[in-house]
Amino acid sequence: MGDRIRDPSKLQLKGWKRLTMEKYRRRERLFLAEGRKIVQELLRSGRPLQSLLVCEGKTDRWEDLLSAVPMGIEIYRLSVREWEGISQDEAPEGVMAVAVMTPPLDPACLPDEKGPLLLLYRVGDPNNLGALLRTANWFGFRTVLLSAGSCEATNPKVVRTSMGSLFRLNLVEEVDFERLLPGLRGRFHMVGSEASEGTPPHPCGAATALLMGSESHGLPASLLALTDERWRIPGGSGVESLSLPQAAAILMYECTREKGQAVEKQPSAAFPSP
């Protein structure tokens, strides 16, 4: 293993540090995936990566993980100081991948599946988005669509909070929902979340598209008008609201529940090449 580990150049270090900023991630089509669990899930997913980074003094600890890196993928050892200049984790584990973004996906290329779909409108908080992706993966939502104005899915906080679920989902970003939703009606039962009014959530089958807005603003009336049904989670008095991840978990559970059971999770379907 030692003969595969190299020292990085200053140019490489500069390039990796830039990947902490969105504009460089988008330009280079690369992002950082930090931590043991995240790197493991990336490797298991078969998604492409450019290189793997390990902090000095941690190579023995992560020997099994490093040995799973495909041949042809460079492994670099960084000093503690170099690592601190790149790491976004509060308690760094000393391993991260430089992952390659998959090609942008066209909403018209939705997989030939019945759903369920999760549609997120202007969810800008990266921790919320990461938690939503993790929950969607748990409840069998294979495809997640993000509207324009949502947080970028490869934001380091999203990657970390999703705990690898990011790599098991079909993600479509920068979607114009007002153009997309009319085409989904009839094919999917469109359900919108509403804080003030609506029916309690209930099982509704796999052919469902669940539409949720941001924690602070919810869904605009123009999108709610395109739904077939609005759901509101009943709650006790004196409590302002649930957090977005909490509400989403309840709605996704109810949406996929059948005779008291959540639907069986299935492997993510792959998008056809755009």
N, C-alpha and C positions, 0 to 999 in steps of 0.2 A: 504493500500500500504506500510506503514511504516514497517510492520512486514516482508515484503519480502526483504527489503534492508539490506545488510550486509556490514561489513567492510572487506576489503581484507587482506590477509596475505602478509608478505614480499616476500614469494616464488611466490605468484600469481603476485605481482607487478613486480617482476623480469622477470617472464615469459611474461607478456604483453609488457614490455619494449623491450624485445628481438624481438617481432614481428615487430618492426620497421626495422629489418634487413631481407633481402631476405632468407638467408640460414636457419634462424629459422622458417620463414613462411613455407618454403618448407618442413622442417623436421617435424614440428608440424601439418602441414596442416590446419593452422589457419591464419587469417589476421584481421586487424583492419578496421572498417568502421565507420568513424567519422562524426558527424554532423547530425542535425535533418532530413534533406532531405534524406541523405544516409541511416540512420537507418530506416526511414519510408519505403523507397523503399525495403530495405532488408526484413522487416517484411511482406510487401505486397507480395513479391515474393514467400514466403513460404520456402525460402532457410534456411538451418540449421544454428543456431548460438549457441555458447557455453554459453555466458553470455552477460550482458549489464552493462555498466559502466556509472555512472553519477557523475559529480563534486559536491562537497558539496555546498549548497546554490542554486542549480539548480533543486532540486527534485520537488519543487512546479511548476516551470516553465514547466517541461516536464512530469507532472503527467499523462496527456492523453496518451503520448507516452509510458510511463512506464507501464501503465495499459494494453496496447496492447501486452505486452511481454507474450508469452505463459507460462502457469504454468510449473514448472520444470526447467525453465531457471533462473539461479541466477542473481540477480541485486546487484551491488556493488557500494558503495559510496566512492569516493576518495577525499582526501584533495586537496586543490589547488596546493600544492607543488607536491603531487603524480601525479596529472593530468599533470602538466607541464613537468614531466619526461617521459610522454608517448605520449602526444598530438603532432600531426604533423601539426595542423592548425595554421595559423598566428593569427586568431581571433577565438579561441575555443568557441564552443557553449555549451560545458559541457556535451555532451552525445555521446557515441560511443558503438558499438557492437564488440564483439569478434566473428567473423564469421568463419564458417567451410568451407573449400574449398570443392567443389564438386569433385568427383573422376575424374582423368585424362581421357579425351575423346580420342577415336581412330578416326582418320579422316575417316576410312572405315565405321564408324557408322554415317555418315551424315544422317540427317533426310530425310524421303521420301517427299521431297519438290522440287519445281522447282527453288528455289532461290528467290531473288538474293543473292549471296554470296559476302563477302568482304574478300580479301586475302591481308594481310599486311606483307611485306618483310622487316625484320630488322628495324622495327620502334623502335628506342631505347629511344626516348624522352617520358617520362611518361605523360607530359601534352598534347603532341600531340596525344598519344594513347588514353588518356581519352576523348579528344575532338572527335576523330574519332569514338569511341564507341557510344558516345552520338548522333552523326550525323547519324551513321548507324542505330541506333534504331529509330530515327525520320523518316527515309526514308524507313523503312520496311525491312532492311537487318537483317534477324533473326540470321544468322550464320556468325561468323567472325573467320578466321583462321590466326594465328600468326606464322611466321616462326621461326626457331631456330635463336637466336641472337636478338630477339625482347625483348622489356621491358616486365617484368613480369606483368600480368594483375592485380594482387592484390597489386602492389606497392601503397602505400598510396596516391601518387599524381594521379595515374590513377583512383583509387576509387573515389577520391574527384572530379576530373575534369569530370568524366563520369556522375556525378549527378544521380547515381542509374541505369543508362542504363546497367552497367555491369551485373546487376542481371536479366535483361530481355533478354539477348542474349545467344545463344549457342556459347561458346568460345572453340577453340581448339588451344593449344599452342605447341611449339616446333615441328612444322610441317616441313618436308623436302619437299619443294615445287617442286624441280626437280623430285622427285619421284611421287608426288601427281598429278601434273598438267596433265601429259599424260592421266591419268585415268579419269580426269574431261572433257577432250575434247570430243566433241560429245554429252555429256550430258548437258554441259553448253557452252554458247557463251563466250569465253575467251577474256577479254578486258584488255590490259595493258596500264598504263599511261606513257606518254613519253613527256619530256620537249622540245625536239628539233624538232621532226617530228611526223606526224600522222594526222588523220582526226579529225575534230571538234566533240565533244561528241554529242550524239543523242539518242533518245528513242530506246531501243532494247529489251524490254520485260523482264519478270521476270526471265527467264532461263539464267541468266547472272552471270558470275563470274568476279568481278572487282578487278584487281591486281594493288596494289600501293606499291612503295618503300619508303625509308626514304627521309626526306627533303633534306639531303645533297648529297646522292648518287643515289637515284632513283632505277630503276630496272636494274639488269645485263642483258647483251645481251642473256645469256643462257635462262633466263626466258621469255624475250620478244619474243624469237624465238618460244616459245610454245603457244603464244597467237594467236587468230584468227584476232584480230584487235588492232591497237594502237590509243589511243586518245591523242590529244594535245589541250590544252585550248588556243585559240587565244587571244592575248592581245595587248596593246599599246606598242609603243617603249619607251625606256628609263627606263623601270621597269624590274628589274632582274628576279623576279619570284613571284608567289603566295606562301603563306605558305602552308604546307601540309594539315592542316585542311581546309583551304579555298578552295584549289584545290579539295580535296575529296568531300566537300559539293557540289560543282558544278557538279562533275562527277556523284555523287550518285543521285542528282536531275535529271540530264539529262537521266541517265540510267533508272530510274523508271518512268519518265514522259510519259504520254500517252495522246495524243490529248490535250496538254497544262496543264495536271493535273498530280501531283505526285501520285504514287500508294497509295491506302489506307493502312494505317498501320494496321498490324494484330498482334495478340498475338504471342509471341515467341513459336516455336515448341520445344517440349522437346526431348532431345536425348534419345534413348534407352540405357539401362544400358550396359556399355562395357563388 
